[in-house]
């Protein structure tokens, strides 16, 4: 999300994109002409800036002309489910912040719906990762990690009931942050050491909330407490060994790191998916379990749909399909000749560079 101050918008300018408040609610629709009267109306409600709605699907939508009808339909279905998930989970978290109540059935239903939707539209979900800006949408991280957990669970061949629990664990892993002061949680730059110590307490708060206040299982509660632990015992809150962690905690640890480093922040640019995966491989065997990282990567789009690439042949192209289980060998449509190159078959052809 990008801040757009009202003072920066010239009167009479038609807006080329939806403008939202900090909760993601659209206040000014695309095409609306900005007037002095509209500005004053917004300012009366203490709104001095709006947010450019940079959708997690922008990269896909900009490449629609290159995708086949089946993929386009999957994108539309995924957008619908994602928007619904965001709205439902946001309401639940806002309710919890104000009343300490959470509708566990609603959370379970959200998780089940995501499991079904990902099963039907997997390559689209794989492709929308790593391009979100979380400076304002404070709940997107929870949705992202839940999606990653489902994709990860598929790699590990989890049972259906385990998949739902894994999705819930991912969704609620950071619920303890509700107890962290906004001055620290929303700080637009890196935390001071003393602030970081306060932030670390979200793991303890999360376990207490899930286990003792909301009555979740020990497994789901443990994930909230354990997802910042590391193999070398350099994590927190208890600096315990990897072998003492639940599988879901290890999974969320990997998902959490990947989602964090691919997110746009005020103080850092996001890593592109292929660079983020390279980073995960450098810490595998040190902070994270190597085999689990390998399984995670199995269902992650190294080159998401819509990625512009340069092939070793000198041709420029766009990724139009992902070959399951072979993240480095997608199908690419060349932009000059519209030739389809399936890198899983054309073994001498490979992606030389991602064109940003």
C-alpha positions as a printed NumPy array, in Angstrom:
array([[  0.   ,   0.   ,   0.   ],
       [  1.256,   3.478,  -0.894],
       [  0.248,   6.67 ,   0.95 ],
       [ -1.383,   9.329,  -1.235],
       [ -1.853,  12.664,   0.591],
       [ -4.96 ,  14.628,  -0.396],
       [ -2.831,  17.747,  -0.831],
       [ -0.855,  15.946,  -3.545],
       [ -3.915,  15.284,  -5.722],
       [ -4.883,  18.088,  -8.108],
       [ -8.565,  18.998,  -8.24 ],
       [-10.248,  17.595, -11.322],
       [ -7.902,  14.611, -11.47 ],
       [ -9.651,  11.292, -12.224],
       [ -8.182,   8.614,  -9.926],
       [ -6.573,   5.713, -11.805],
       [ -6.909,   3.299,  -8.876],
       [ -9.047,   2.656,  -5.796],
       [ -8.073,   4.679,  -2.712],
       [ -8.55 ,   3.079,   0.701],
       [ -8.321,   3.874,   4.391],
       [ -5.837,   2.075,   6.625],
       [ -8.249,  -0.856,   7.081],
       [ -8.42 ,  -1.543,   3.353],
       [-11.942,  -0.14 ,   2.904],
       [-12.308,   1.599,  -0.474],
       [-13.289,   5.262,   0.113],
       [-12.657,   6.674,  -3.363],
       [-13.282,   4.382,  -6.31 ],
       [-11.183,   4.217,  -9.439],
       [-12.326,   6.849, -11.968],
       [-13.684,   9.27 ,  -9.363],
       [-12.801,  12.903, -10.063],
       [-11.177,  14.571,  -7.068],
       [-12.75 ,  17.908,  -6.091],
       [-12.163,  20.43 ,  -3.331],
       [-15.53 ,  19.471,  -1.836],
       [-14.548,  15.787,  -1.704],
       [-11.233,  16.666,  -0.061],
       [-12.996,  18.741,   2.611],
       [-15.498,  15.948,   3.252],
       [-12.648,  13.5  ,   3.846],
       [-10.731,  15.994,   6.009],
       [-13.799,  16.546,   8.215],
       [-13.493,  12.84 ,   9.06 ],
       [ -9.807,  13.337,   9.971],
       [ -8.633,  11.732,   6.721],
       [ -5.625,  13.588,   5.319],
       [ -4.255,  10.763,   3.201],
       [ -5.507,   7.635,   1.486],
       [ -3.79 ,   4.464,   0.336],
       [ -3.224,   3.332,  -3.229],
       [ -4.725,  -0.148,  -3.365],
       [ -1.786,  -2.172,  -4.685],
       [ -3.384,  -5.561,  -5.068],
       [ -1.473,  -8.822,  -4.499],
       [ -2.798,  -9.76 ,  -7.922],
       [ -1.367,  -6.758,  -9.807],
       [  1.467,  -8.773, -11.334],
       [ -0.994, -11.395, -12.586],
       [ -3.551,  -8.899, -13.882],
       [ -0.895,  -7.05 , -15.851],
       [ -0.107, -10.311, -17.654],
       [ -3.649, -11.508, -18.379],
       [ -3.243, -11.218, -22.149],
       [ -0.526, -13.892, -22.02 ],
       [ -2.426, -16.394, -19.848],
       [ -4.922, -19.009, -20.991],
       [ -8.611, -18.879, -20.049],
       [ -8.332, -21.605, -17.403],
       [ -5.638, -19.697, -15.501],
       [ -7.557, -16.414, -15.822],
       [-10.653, -18.057, -14.31 ],
       [ -8.521, -19.42 , -11.469],
       [ -7.167, -15.932, -10.806],
       [-10.678, -14.482, -10.589],
       [-11.783, -17.221,  -8.185],
       [ -8.673, -16.765,  -6.058],
       [ -9.216, -12.989,  -5.855],
       [-12.747, -13.563,  -4.623],
       [-11.693, -16.012,  -1.902],
       [ -8.724, -13.897,  -0.844],
       [-10.85 , -10.755,  -0.49 ],
       [-13.481, -12.667,   1.5  ],
       [-10.793, -14.192,   3.733],
       [ -9.27 , -10.779,   4.432],
       [-12.659,  -9.275,   5.327],
       [-13.658, -12.143,   7.622],
       [-10.328, -12.44 ,   9.416],
       [-10.033,  -8.671,   9.836],
       [-13.432,  -8.591,  11.537],
       [-12.46 , -11.429,  13.865],
       [ -9.173,  -9.797,  14.862],
       [-10.824,  -6.406,  15.364],
       [-13.453,  -8.048,  17.567],
       [-10.735,  -9.765,  19.57 ],
       [ -8.861,  -6.488,  20.058],
       [-11.955,  -4.814,  21.458],
       [-13.532,  -7.664,  23.441],
       [-11.03 , -10.554,  23.754],
       [-13.531, -12.757,  21.885],
       [-12.848, -14.828,  18.773],
       [-15.322, -16.942,  16.805],
       [-13.398, -20.222,  16.596],
       [-15.94 , -21.727,  14.207],
       [-15.497, -18.792,  11.832],
       [-11.703, -19.173,  11.97 ],
       [-12.028, -22.901,  11.243],
       [-14.386, -22.191,   8.337],
       [-11.938, -19.652,   6.896],
       [ -9.166, -22.26 ,   7.105],
       [-11.311, -24.961,   5.474],
       [-12.307, -22.626,   2.641],
       [ -8.665, -21.76 ,   2.005],
       [ -7.707, -25.451,   1.894],
       [-10.392, -26.131,  -0.73 ],
       [ -9.585, -23.02 ,  -2.771],
       [ -5.848, -23.752,  -2.81 ],
       [ -6.518, -27.325,  -3.911],
       [ -8.454, -25.965,  -6.905],
       [ -6.194, -23.013,  -7.761],
       [ -2.777, -23.976,  -6.442],
       [ -0.502, -22.355,  -9.003],
       [ -2.315, -19.019,  -8.606],
       [ -1.816, -19.056,  -4.824],
       [  1.811, -20.004,  -5.38 ],
       [  2.164, -17.008,  -7.681],
       [  0.656, -14.247,  -5.544],
       [  3.228, -14.758,  -2.797],
       [  6.003, -12.311,  -2.176],
       [  4.435,  -9.221,  -3.765],
       [  2.355,  -7.829,  -0.912],
       [  2.95 ,  -4.595,   0.908],
       [  2.125,  -4.984,   4.592],
       [  2.776,  -1.475,   5.866],
       [ -0.954,  -0.957,   6.345],
       [ -2.73 ,  -4.292,   5.946],
       [ -1.714,  -5.609,   9.336],
       [ -3.637,  -8.858,   8.901],
       [ -2.282,  -9.908,   5.505],
       [  0.708, -11.599,   7.089],
       [ -1.592, -13.969,   8.974],
       [ -3.419, -14.877,   5.762],
       [ -0.166, -15.296,   3.845],
       [  1.36 , -17.604,   6.427],
       [ -1.842, -19.647,   6.514],
       [ -1.693, -20.025,   2.716],
       [  1.96 , -21.035,   2.935],
       [  1.125, -23.603,   5.597],
       [ -1.436, -25.226,   3.32 ],
       [  0.989, -25.316,   0.386],
       [  3.662, -26.654,   2.742],
       [  1.243, -29.259,   4.093],
       [  0.665, -30.498,   0.555],
       [  4.409, -31.   ,   0.138],
       [  4.456, -33.001,   3.386],
       [  1.279, -34.907,   2.405],
       [ -0.556, -34.001,   5.602],
       [ -3.968, -35.528,   6.283],
       [ -7.026, -33.324,   5.629],
       [ -7.648, -32.624,   9.325],
       [ -3.97 , -31.807,   9.871],
       [ -4.097, -29.412,   6.922],
       [ -6.895, -27.407,   8.547],
       [ -5.035, -27.307,  11.877],
       [ -1.881, -26.196,  10.066],
       [ -3.853, -23.404,   8.358],
       [ -5.326, -22.257,  11.699],
       [ -1.887, -22.373,  13.334],
       [ -0.524, -20.15 ,  10.571],
       [ -3.482, -17.794,  10.825],
       [ -3.155, -17.303,  14.584],
       [  0.608, -17.581,  15.089],
       [  1.002, -13.827,  15.701],
       [ -2.149, -13.227,  17.744],
       [  0.064, -12.274,  20.694],
       [  0.977,  -9.084,  18.83 ],
       [ -2.485,  -7.795,  19.761],
       [ -0.986,  -7.196,  23.204],
       [  2.034,  -5.258,  21.917],
       [  1.736,  -1.42 ,  22.039],
       [  1.07 ,   0.179,  18.644],
       [  4.047,   2.504,  19.092],
       [  6.239,  -0.61 ,  18.798],
       [  4.1  ,  -2.807,  16.567],
       [  3.554,  -0.095,  13.934],
       [  6.922,   1.637,  14.203],
       [  7.995,   2.496,  10.626],
       [ 11.649,   1.639,  11.188],
       [ 13.759,  -0.984,  12.9  ],
       [ 13.128,  -1.483,  16.602],
       [ 15.58 ,  -0.461,  19.311],
       [ 16.972,  -3.33 ,  21.423],
       [ 14.654,  -2.556,  24.337],
       [ 11.672,  -2.368,  21.99 ],
       [ 12.642,  -5.7  ,  20.464],
       [ 12.558,  -7.301,  23.92 ],
       [  8.967,  -6.128,  24.304],
       [  8.102,  -7.379,  20.811],
       [  9.523, -10.827,  21.614],
       [  6.891, -11.218,  24.329],
       [  4.226, -11.684,  21.643],
       [  5.175, -15.368,  21.575],
       [  4.356, -15.827,  25.269],
       [  1.215, -13.714,  24.987],
       [  0.113, -15.729,  21.963],
       [  0.448, -19.066,  23.748],
       [ -1.505, -17.76 ,  26.729],
       [ -4.28 , -16.315,  24.571],
       [ -4.73 , -19.433,  22.456],
       [ -4.366, -22.026,  25.207],
       [ -5.834, -20.389,  28.287],
       [ -8.301, -17.807,  26.964],
       [ -9.581, -19.243,  23.682],
       [ -9.211, -22.938,  24.483],
       [ -7.236, -23.979,  21.418],
       [ -5.243, -27.208,  21.399],
       [ -1.745, -27.37 ,  22.817],
       [ -0.387, -27.865,  19.287],
       [ -1.861, -24.632,  17.889],
       [ -0.896, -22.709,  21.032],
       [  2.682, -24.028,  20.857],
       [  3.076, -22.634,  17.348],
       [  2.44 , -19.116,  18.657],
       [  5.169, -19.636,  21.26 ],
       [  7.695, -21.589,  19.197],
       [  7.739, -20.077,  15.708],
       [ 10.772, -17.863,  16.451],
       [ 12.912, -20.713,  17.816],
       [ 15.865, -21.812,  15.671],
       [ 17.984, -24.94 ,  15.117],
       [ 21.103, -23.339,  16.605],
       [ 19.168, -22.4  ,  19.776],
       [ 19.516, -18.739,  18.858],
       [ 15.79 , -18.069,  18.766],
       [ 13.255, -16.974,  21.358],
       [ 11.49 , -17.04 ,  23.793],
       [ 13.216, -20.104,  25.281],
       [ 16.165, -20.728,  22.914],
       [ 15.329, -24.439,  22.783],
       [ 16.64 , -26.997,  20.307],
       [ 14.831, -27.753,  17.037],
       [ 14.068, -31.308,  18.131],
       [ 11.829, -29.997,  20.913],
       [  9.555, -28.065,  18.559],
       [  6.292, -29.297,  17.07 ],
       [  6.321, -29.857,  13.299],
       [  3.833, -27.001,  12.792],
       [  6.141, -24.639,  14.688],
       [  9.033, -25.556,  12.403],
       [  6.811, -25.056,   9.36 ],
       [  5.567, -21.639,  10.511],
       [  9.152, -20.586,  11.268],
       [ 10.003, -21.113,   7.588],
       [  6.777, -19.573,   6.26 ],
       [  7.147, -16.578,   8.576],
       [ 10.689, -15.809,   7.433],
       [  9.854, -16.173,   3.742],
       [  6.803, -13.942,   4.001],
       [  8.692, -11.312,   6.016],
       [ 11.6  , -10.994,   3.586],
       [  9.319, -10.79 ,   0.537],
       [  7.187,  -8.027,   2.092],
       [  7.531,  -4.352,   1.247],
       [  8.423,  -2.297,   4.295],
       [  9.115,   1.408,   4.695],
       [ 12.716,   0.678,   5.649],
       [ 13.508,  -2.096,   3.164],
       [ 12.661,  -3.31 ,  -0.301],
       [ 11.132,  -6.759,  -0.718],
       [ 13.168,  -9.686,  -1.992],
       [ 11.885, -11.241,  -5.176],
       [ 10.807, -14.88 ,  -4.669],
       [ 13.88 , -16.409,  -6.341],
       [ 16.198, -14.301,  -4.155],
       [ 14.196, -15.114,  -1.014],
       [ 14.498, -18.831,  -1.74 ],
       [ 18.254, -18.417,  -2.183],
       [ 18.317, -16.774,   1.254],
       [ 16.376, -19.649,   2.821],
       [ 18.901, -22.089,   1.392],
       [ 21.774, -20.145,   2.988],
       [ 20.248, -20.482,   6.476],
       [ 19.084, -24.08 ,   5.973],
       [ 21.046, -26.41 ,   8.182],
       [ 21.927, -23.525,  10.516],
       [ 18.716, -21.825,  11.629],
       [ 16.194, -23.994,   9.784],
       [ 15.97 , -27.698,   8.946],
       [ 17.365, -28.302,   5.467],
       [ 14.898, -31.028,   4.461],
       [ 11.9  , -28.95 ,   5.555],
       [ 13.175, -25.953,   3.589],
       [ 13.476, -28.209,   0.541],
       [  9.893, -29.4  ,   1.015],
       [  8.694, -25.796,   1.436],
       [ 10.321, -24.722,  -1.815],
       [  8.648, -27.629,  -3.643],
       [  5.308, -25.793,  -3.609],
       [  6.548, -22.208,  -3.909],
       [  6.674, -20.387,  -7.233],
       [ 10.297, -19.368,  -7.648],
       [  9.14 , -17.568, -10.78 ],
       [  5.458, -16.662, -10.202],
       [  2.92 , -16.371, -12.997],
       [  3.44 , -13.074, -14.794],
       [  7.14 , -12.798, -13.95 ],
       [  9.122, -11.137, -16.738],
       [ 12.311, -13.049, -17.451],
       [ 15.331, -13.148, -19.725],
       [ 16.247, -16.585, -21.058],
       [ 19.79 , -17.76 , -21.811],
       [ 18.762, -17.739, -25.485],
       [ 18.517, -13.94 , -25.306],
       [ 14.727, -14.038, -25.551],
       [ 12.551, -12.047, -23.163],
       [  9.364, -13.654, -21.923],
       [  6.653, -13.995, -19.297],
       [  6.023, -17.004, -17.053],
       [  2.613, -18.389, -18.008],
       [  2.55 , -21.75 , -16.226],
       [  4.304, -23.484, -13.351],
       [  5.418, -27.096, -13.655],
       [  4.502, -28.688, -10.333],
       [  7.496, -30.002,  -8.456],
       [  9.964, -28.213, -10.738],
       [  9.965, -24.592,  -9.528],
       [ 12.996, -23.629, -11.608],
       [ 11.517, -24.938, -14.888],
       [  8.261, -23.051, -15.669],
       [  6.62 , -22.437, -19.04 ],
       [  7.599, -19.121, -20.616],
       [  5.914, -17.222, -23.443],
       [  8.389, -15.099, -25.425],
       [  7.219, -11.506, -25.836],
       [  8.561, -10.957, -29.365],
       [  7.452, -14.182, -31.078],
       [  4.755, -15.512, -28.685],
       [  6.581, -18.832, -28.703],
       [  5.85 , -21.147, -25.751],
       [  8.999, -22.544, -24.178],
       [  8.457, -25.349, -21.649],
       [ 11.687, -25.369, -19.673],
       [ 10.845, -28.788, -18.248],
       [ 11.2  , -30.199, -21.765],
       [ 13.747, -27.801, -23.289],
       [ 16.525, -28.661, -20.857],
       [ 19.164, -26.459, -22.499],
       [ 17.007, -23.369, -22.   ],
       [ 16.938, -21.686, -18.603],
       [ 16.034, -18.39 , -16.935],
       [ 19.109, -16.173, -16.851],
       [ 17.597, -13.155, -15.136],
       [ 14.358, -11.74 , -13.701],
       [ 13.423,  -8.454, -15.319],
       [ 11.957,  -6.107, -12.69 ]])
